[in-house]
Amino acid sequence: MTAAAVASCPCIPDKVFSAWSGCINKLNLSDTGKMNHANTPENLSYFHFNVRSLGKNKHKLDDFFQMTEVNPTFIAISETKLKPNFIVNINIPGFNFVHNPSQTNSGGVGLYINSKLTYQLRNDLNLQNVGCENLFIETPTSSGKPFIRGVIYRHPTHAFPPFQDEFIKLVTHLQNKTCEYLIGVDFNCNLLKYHEQSNITNFVDSLASCGCISLINKPTRFSKNCTPSLLDHIHTNTCDEKRINNAGITIYDISDHLPVFVNLKLHHPTQQKIKPKFRCMKPFDPDAFLTDLSHNLNNFNPEAGDVNTLNDKFVKVFNDTLDKHAPYRYASRKEQRSFNKPWLTKGILTSIAKKNTLYRKQLTTNKPNIIRQYKT
C-alpha cells in the first residue's frame, strides 16, 4: 500500500447518510497530493490516525508525511497507549504535542499542533466518566469566533449509550456557542449498521439534528477476522462545500485503521457582488424598433429547418434588435434599493413623495387648507 493513494472502498447506500447532506467524500487518487500546500493562513489540513501505540509506530507516521510531502496543520492520534510519564521520543519537528493518557493498557489520545499556531487547552469540554479519552484545544480566528479541534477515543468495553448522550450534549453546546469544530473520533461503533441497529440510527439522526456531520462515510477498518467497518470519523459543523477542499481516507498500513483527513478553508469564499441590470426604455421608439425588426427578419425562412432551430434563430434576431433600441444598463444605487421592495410601485412612490411635500408645508404654516390636504 502507498501513502499517497486514497481509498476507493465500496460505497454505502446513499440512504444511509441521506440526512447528512453536507457529507462530501472526494475520494480521488490525487487527493492527498493536493494537500501539499494546505497549511497556509487561509487553509488548514487535519489528519486523524489510529496508531495502535504511538511509541511503536511513530516511525510510520514520519514515513507517511515524508512520502506524501504533506505539511499538516493538525495530526490527531488515537490509541497512543502512552503512559503519563512516557520516555519514548514521539516529537515531530515543527509541532507541539499534547496528550491525554489512558489509565488502561489501551486507548489514549494526542494532538500534534503546528508550532506556528497559538492555542489553549479546553479541558472544560472533556467528556467525563463515559469510558473514553478526549482532548480539545481552541485556536483564534480572524472572525473572533472560537474554532475547536479535538480527538476522542472510546473504549469498546464500555457501554455506548452514556457516551452517545454526552457526545450529543457536547456538539449541541458547541453549536449553541456558535463554535466551529473539527473532531477526529474513533467511536468503536460501526456506522455502516445505520439500517440494522436502532441505537446507531438514533445516534446518526441526533447528530444531524445538531448540525454535526461526518466527512467520512466509507469503511476505515479492515481486519481478517471481521468485515470492513466504519469506525474512524471527522465530525464537524462546517457544512459549506465551498470551504471543504477535499476529505477522504488514505491507504496506509500504520495499523488496521486507515487514516482520514480533511482540507478546509478557514474563511468563507468572497462572493462578487452582482450589479443588477435592466433595459433602458427612455430612448426606445416602438416604430423604429418594428421597422428594424422587420428588416432583420427579411432573410428569415420559417419553413427552413426544424421548429426548435427556427425558434432559436427568431429569439436571437429579436433580442439583438431589442438590445440596439433598448440596451441594458446597470441600475443606480437608488434603483437597487427599490429592488428590495418590489411592492413599492411607481404610483405608490409618487403618493409618498406628495405626502412628504404636504407634510413639510403643514409644518411651516397654519393654513387650514394645507393641513386638511395633508390629513386627507
C-alpha positions as CSV (number, residue, x, y, z in Angstrom):
1,M,0.0,0.0,0.0
2,T,1.2,3.5,-0.7
3,A,0.5,6.5,1.5
4,A,-0.3,8.7,-1.5
5,A,-3.2,6.6,-2.6
6,V,-6.7,7.3,-1.4
7,A,-9.2,4.6,-0.6
8,S,-11.9,3.8,-3.1
9,C,-13.9,1.5,-0.8
10,P,-17.3,0.1,-1.7
11,C,-19.9,2.8,-1.4
12,I,-22.5,2.8,1.3
13,P,-26.1,3.0,0.0
14,D,-27.0,6.7,-0.4
15,K,-29.9,6.4,2.0
16,V,-27.6,5.6,4.9
17,F,-26.5,9.2,5.1
18,S,-29.4,10.9,3.5
19,A,-29.7,13.3,6.4
20,W,-26.0,14.3,6.1
21,S,-26.4,16.5,3.0
22,G,-23.0,18.1,3.7
23,C,-21.1,14.9,3.6
24,I,-18.6,15.1,0.7
25,N,-16.0,12.4,0.2
26,K,-14.0,13.3,-2.8
27,L,-12.1,10.0,-2.9
28,N,-9.8,10.5,-5.9
29,L,-6.2,9.2,-6.2
30,S,-4.7,12.6,-6.2
31,D,-6.5,14.0,-3.1
32,T,-3.6,13.7,-0.7
33,G,-1.3,15.3,-3.2
34,K,-3.5,18.3,-3.4
35,M,-2.8,18.9,0.3
36,N,0.9,19.7,-0.2
37,H,0.3,23.4,0.3
38,A,-2.7,23.2,2.6
39,N,-1.0,24.7,5.6
40,T,-1.5,28.4,4.8
41,P,-3.2,31.2,6.7
42,E,-6.3,30.6,4.6
43,N,-6.4,26.8,4.8
44,L,-5.8,24.0,7.3
45,S,-5.3,20.3,7.0
46,Y,-6.4,17.9,9.7
47,F,-5.4,14.2,9.9
48,H,-6.7,11.5,12.2
49,F,-4.6,8.3,12.8
50,N,-5.4,5.3,15.0
51,V,-1.8,4.2,15.5
52,R,-2.2,1.3,18.0
53,S,0.7,2.5,20.0
54,L,2.5,5.8,19.1
55,G,5.7,4.6,20.6
56,K,5.9,1.6,18.3
57,N,4.5,3.2,15.1
58,K,5.9,6.8,15.3
59,H,8.4,5.9,12.5
60,K,5.4,5.0,10.3
61,L,3.9,8.4,11.0
62,D,7.1,10.1,10.0
63,D,7.4,8.0,6.8
64,F,3.8,8.9,5.8
65,F,4.4,12.6,5.8
66,Q,7.8,12.3,4.2
67,M,6.4,10.2,1.3
68,T,3.4,12.4,0.7
69,E,5.2,15.7,1.4
70,V,2.1,16.9,3.2
71,N,2.5,19.7,5.7
72,P,-0.5,19.3,8.0
73,T,-1.8,21.8,10.5
74,F,-3.1,19.2,13.0
75,I,-2.4,15.5,13.5
76,A,-4.9,13.8,15.8
77,I,-3.8,10.5,17.3
78,S,-6.0,7.8,18.9
79,E,-4.8,4.7,20.8
80,T,-1.5,6.3,21.7
81,K,-1.0,3.8,24.5
82,L,1.2,6.3,26.2
83,K,1.6,6.3,30.0
84,P,1.6,9.6,31.9
85,N,5.4,9.5,32.3
86,F,6.4,8.0,29.0
87,I,10.1,8.1,27.9
88,V,9.9,7.3,24.2
89,N,10.6,10.1,21.7
90,I,7.4,11.0,19.9
91,N,8.3,14.6,18.9
92,I,7.8,15.8,15.3
93,P,9.9,18.8,14.3
94,G,7.7,21.9,13.8
95,F,4.9,20.6,16.0
96,N,3.8,20.9,19.7
97,F,2.4,17.7,21.2
98,V,-0.4,17.5,23.9
99,H,-1.9,14.3,25.0
100,N,-4.4,12.6,27.4
101,P,-3.1,9.2,28.5
102,S,-5.2,6.2,29.3
103,Q,-5.5,4.5,32.7
104,T,-5.5,1.1,30.9
105,N,-3.1,-0.6,28.5
106,S,-5.1,0.6,25.5
107,G,-6.5,3.9,24.4
108,G,-5.1,7.4,24.9
109,V,-5.3,10.4,22.6
110,G,-2.8,13.0,21.4
111,L,-2.7,16.0,19.2
112,Y,0.2,17.4,17.2
113,I,-0.3,21.2,16.6
114,N,1.7,23.2,14.1
115,S,4.1,25.3,16.2
116,K,3.2,28.4,14.3
117,L,-0.3,28.4,15.9
118,T,-1.3,29.7,19.2
119,Y,-3.8,27.6,21.1
120,Q,-5.3,26.9,24.5
121,L,-6.4,23.7,26.1
122,R,-10.2,23.4,26.6
123,N,-10.4,20.8,29.4
124,D,-13.9,22.1,30.2
125,L,-15.1,20.4,27.0
126,N,-13.8,16.9,28.1
127,L,-16.4,14.1,28.3
128,Q,-16.3,12.6,31.8
129,N,-16.9,9.0,33.0
130,V,-18.1,7.5,29.7
131,G,-15.1,5.2,29.0
132,C,-13.2,7.4,26.7
133,E,-10.1,9.7,26.4
134,N,-10.5,13.0,24.7
135,L,-8.7,16.2,24.1
136,F,-9.8,19.7,22.9
137,I,-8.0,22.9,22.0
138,E,-9.2,26.3,20.8
139,T,-7.4,28.4,18.2
140,P,-8.1,32.0,17.4
141,T,-9.7,33.1,14.1
142,S,-9.9,36.4,12.3
143,S,-13.7,36.4,12.8
144,G,-13.3,36.2,16.6
145,K,-15.4,33.1,16.9
146,P,-13.8,30.1,18.6
147,F,-12.5,27.2,16.5
148,I,-12.3,23.9,18.4
149,R,-10.1,21.0,17.3
150,G,-10.3,17.7,19.2
151,V,-9.8,14.0,19.2
152,I,-11.8,11.2,21.0
153,Y,-11.2,7.5,21.6
154,R,-14.0,5.4,23.1
155,H,-13.1,2.0,24.6
156,P,-15.2,-0.8,23.1
157,T,-15.7,-2.4,26.5
158,H,-17.7,0.4,27.8
159,A,-21.4,0.9,27.2
160,F,-22.2,3.1,24.2
161,P,-25.5,4.9,25.3
162,P,-23.8,7.0,28.0
163,F,-21.1,8.1,25.6
164,Q,-23.7,8.8,22.9
165,D,-25.6,11.1,25.3
166,E,-22.5,13.0,26.4
167,F,-21.2,13.5,22.8
168,I,-24.6,14.8,21.6
169,K,-24.6,17.3,24.6
170,L,-21.1,18.4,23.6
171,V,-21.9,19.1,19.9
172,T,-25.1,20.8,21.0
173,H,-23.2,23.0,23.4
174,L,-20.7,24.0,20.7
175,Q,-23.5,24.7,18.2
176,N,-25.2,26.9,20.7
177,K,-22.0,28.8,21.4
178,T,-21.5,29.3,17.6
179,C,-18.2,27.4,17.8
180,E,-16.8,25.9,14.6
181,Y,-15.2,22.5,15.3
182,L,-13.3,19.6,13.8
183,I,-13.2,16.4,15.9
184,G,-11.4,13.2,15.0
185,V,-13.2,10.3,16.6
186,D,-12.8,6.5,16.9
187,F,-16.2,5.6,18.4
188,N,-15.6,1.8,18.1
189,C,-19.1,1.9,16.7
190,N,-19.7,0.8,13.1
191,L,-21.9,3.4,11.5
192,L,-22.3,1.2,8.4
193,K,-25.0,-0.6,10.5
194,Y,-27.2,2.5,10.3
195,H,-30.1,0.5,8.9
196,E,-29.5,-2.6,11.1
197,Q,-29.2,-1.2,14.6
198,S,-31.7,1.3,16.0
199,N,-29.2,2.8,18.5
200,I,-26.8,3.7,15.6
201,T,-29.8,5.1,13.6
202,N,-30.8,7.3,16.5
203,F,-27.2,8.4,17.1
204,V,-26.7,9.4,13.5
205,D,-30.0,11.2,13.3
206,S,-29.4,13.0,16.6
207,L,-26.1,14.3,15.4
208,A,-27.6,15.5,12.1
209,S,-30.3,17.4,14.0
210,C,-27.5,19.2,15.9
211,G,-25.8,20.3,12.7
212,C,-23.0,17.7,13.1
213,I,-21.9,15.8,10.1
214,S,-19.2,13.2,9.4
215,L,-16.9,13.8,6.4
216,I,-16.2,10.1,6.2
217,N,-18.8,7.6,5.0
218,K,-16.8,4.6,3.8
219,P,-15.1,1.7,5.7
220,T,-11.9,2.7,7.6
221,R,-11.0,-0.5,9.4
222,F,-10.1,-3.8,7.7
223,S,-9.3,-6.9,9.6
224,K,-9.0,-10.6,8.7
225,N,-11.4,-11.6,11.5
226,C,-14.3,-9.2,10.7
227,T,-16.0,-7.4,7.8
228,P,-14.9,-3.9,6.9
229,S,-16.3,-1.3,9.3
230,L,-16.6,2.5,9.6
231,L,-15.0,3.4,13.0
232,D,-12.9,6.5,12.2
233,H,-14.6,9.8,11.6
234,I,-14.0,13.5,11.4
235,H,-17.1,15.3,12.8
236,T,-17.7,19.0,12.0
237,N,-20.5,21.6,11.8
238,T,-18.9,23.1,8.7
239,C,-21.4,22.1,6.0
240,D,-20.4,24.6,3.3
241,E,-19.0,22.5,0.4
242,K,-17.2,25.6,-0.9
243,R,-15.0,25.6,2.2
244,I,-14.1,21.9,2.2
245,N,-11.5,21.4,-0.4
246,N,-11.3,17.6,0.0
247,A,-11.9,14.9,2.6
248,G,-11.2,11.3,2.5
249,I,-9.4,8.1,3.5
250,T,-5.7,7.4,2.8
251,I,-4.4,3.8,2.3
252,Y,-1.5,3.4,4.7
253,D,-0.7,0.4,6.9
254,I,0.1,2.2,10.1
255,S,-2.5,-0.1,11.8
256,D,-5.6,-1.9,10.8
257,H,-7.4,1.5,10.8
258,L,-6.9,3.7,7.8
259,P,-6.1,7.4,8.3
260,V,-8.7,10.0,7.5
261,F,-8.2,13.7,6.6
262,V,-9.9,17.0,5.6
263,N,-8.5,20.1,3.9
264,L,-10.6,23.1,5.0
265,K,-10.7,26.7,4.0
266,L,-10.8,28.9,7.1
267,H,-12.8,31.7,5.6
268,H,-16.0,31.8,3.6
269,P,-15.2,32.4,-0.1
270,T,-15.9,36.0,-1.0
271,Q,-18.7,36.4,-3.4
272,Q,-18.5,39.0,-6.1
273,K,-21.4,41.4,-5.8
274,I,-23.5,41.2,-8.9
275,K,-24.9,44.6,-10.1
276,P,-28.5,44.2,-11.4
277,K,-29.2,45.3,-15.0
278,F,-32.4,46.3,-16.8
279,R,-33.3,47.7,-20.2
280,C,-33.2,51.4,-20.6
281,M,-36.5,52.3,-22.3
282,K,-36.1,56.1,-22.4
283,P,-34.7,56.2,-26.0
284,F,-37.0,53.4,-27.1
285,D,-39.0,54.2,-30.3
286,P,-41.6,51.4,-31.0
287,D,-42.0,52.4,-34.7
288,A,-38.2,52.4,-35.3
289,F,-37.9,49.1,-33.5
290,L,-40.6,47.4,-35.5
291,T,-39.1,48.7,-38.8
292,D,-35.6,47.5,-37.9
293,L,-37.0,44.1,-36.7
294,S,-38.9,43.7,-40.0
295,H,-35.8,44.4,-42.0
296,N,-33.7,41.9,-39.9
297,L,-36.4,39.2,-40.5
298,N,-36.4,39.6,-44.3
299,N,-34.0,36.7,-44.7
300,F,-35.8,34.6,-42.1
301,N,-37.4,31.5,-43.8
302,P,-40.0,29.9,-41.4
303,E,-40.0,26.7,-43.5
304,A,-36.3,26.0,-43.4
305,G,-35.2,23.6,-40.6
306,D,-37.0,22.2,-37.6
307,V,-39.2,24.2,-35.3
308,N,-36.6,24.4,-32.4
309,T,-33.8,25.8,-34.6
310,L,-36.2,28.3,-36.2
311,N,-37.3,29.4,-32.7
312,D,-33.7,29.9,-31.6
313,K,-32.9,32.0,-34.6
314,F,-36.0,34.2,-34.2
315,V,-35.3,34.8,-30.5
316,K,-31.7,35.7,-31.3
317,V,-32.8,38.2,-34.0
318,F,-35.4,39.7,-31.8
319,N,-33.1,40.1,-28.8
320,D,-30.3,41.6,-30.9
321,T,-32.7,44.2,-32.4
322,L,-34.1,45.0,-28.9
323,D,-30.6,45.4,-27.5
324,K,-29.9,48.0,-30.1
325,H,-33.0,50.1,-29.4
326,A,-33.3,49.4,-25.6
327,P,-29.9,48.5,-24.4
328,Y,-29.2,47.1,-20.9
329,R,-27.7,49.4,-18.3
330,Y,-26.6,49.0,-14.7
331,A,-29.1,50.0,-12.0
332,S,-28.2,53.0,-9.9
333,R,-27.9,52.7,-6.1
334,K,-31.4,54.1,-5.6
335,E,-32.8,51.7,-8.1
336,Q,-31.0,48.8,-6.5
337,R,-32.6,49.7,-3.2
338,S,-36.0,49.7,-4.8
339,F,-35.5,46.2,-6.0
340,N,-35.6,45.1,-2.4
341,K,-39.1,46.4,-2.1
342,P,-40.9,45.4,-5.3
343,W,-44.3,46.2,-3.8
344,L,-43.4,50.0,-4.0
345,T,-44.7,50.7,-7.4
346,K,-44.2,54.0,-9.3
347,G,-47.7,55.1,-8.2
348,I,-47.1,54.4,-4.6
349,L,-43.8,56.2,-4.7
350,T,-45.5,59.2,-6.3
351,S,-48.1,59.3,-3.5
352,I,-45.4,59.0,-0.8
353,A,-43.5,62.0,-2.4
354,K,-46.7,64.0,-2.5
355,K,-47.5,63.2,1.1
356,N,-44.0,64.2,2.2
357,T,-44.3,67.5,0.4
358,L,-47.6,68.3,2.1
359,Y,-46.1,67.3,5.5
360,R,-43.3,69.8,5.1
361,K,-45.7,72.5,4.1
362,Q,-48.1,72.0,7.1
363,L,-45.1,72.2,9.5
364,T,-44.4,75.7,8.4
365,T,-47.9,77.1,8.0
366,N,-51.2,77.4,9.9
367,K,-53.4,77.5,6.7
368,P,-56.3,75.1,7.3
369,N,-56.5,74.1,3.6
370,I,-52.9,72.8,3.7
371,I,-53.4,70.9,6.9
372,R,-56.6,69.4,5.6
373,Q,-54.9,68.3,2.3
374,Y,-52.1,66.6,4.3
375,K,-54.5,64.8,6.7
376,T,-56.8,63.6,3.9
